[in-house]
């Protein structure tokens, strides 16, 4: 009993949690999250210590996804983060026109890719064929080495006017491993919705209407029925 009491009395709050005793609030409100390196990375943060509209990326303590040291464990970026995704053990922090590649081990920026980005947190998906993402201009594929634009055939229609952005708008991406289809939808619906599909093996785009069943209020790409 005496030995246990000695251990407890000699262990500080910082030793136990990894956070200084001076940190008064270790909780965060956030809109975007992704797990990498046994830590929870978050963006769209609201916290008393951050100014309104701060473009910050923060991460939790290892294996403690609800415990944050916002003063020390964060990166302040130039632009607002729109999406987070892990691919090939690298954390990708997307903005509207940049992609930050971040090493989860050191929490440092490895590289910045410019000229494209991601329009929202649902416009990026990781598959066995690579990472697909979309911004207001194109839909892209990243294979770990280079970014390729996939959407040229559907950027405009045969008459040179409306393309996928006019039809879908704020796109959401899904992937069906059953059908090898990348699915770009206008919105999530409980009955019928419309969108484009890209067959990754045939490299072919199709415009489809989808009947959605057994979705539980959210879109399940494996349960679609094509109209």
Secondary structure, 3 states (H helix, E strand, C coil): CHHHHHHHHHCCHHHHHCCCCCCCCCCCECCEEEEECCEEEEECCECCCCCCCCCEEEEEECCEEEEECCCCCEEECCCCCCEEEEECCEEEEECCCEEEEEECCCCEEEEEEECCCCCCCCCEEEECCEEEEECCCCEEEECCCCEEECCHHHHCCCCCCCCHHHHHCCCEEEEECCCCEEEEECCCCCCEEEEEEEECCCCEEEEEEEEECCCCCCCCHHHEEEC
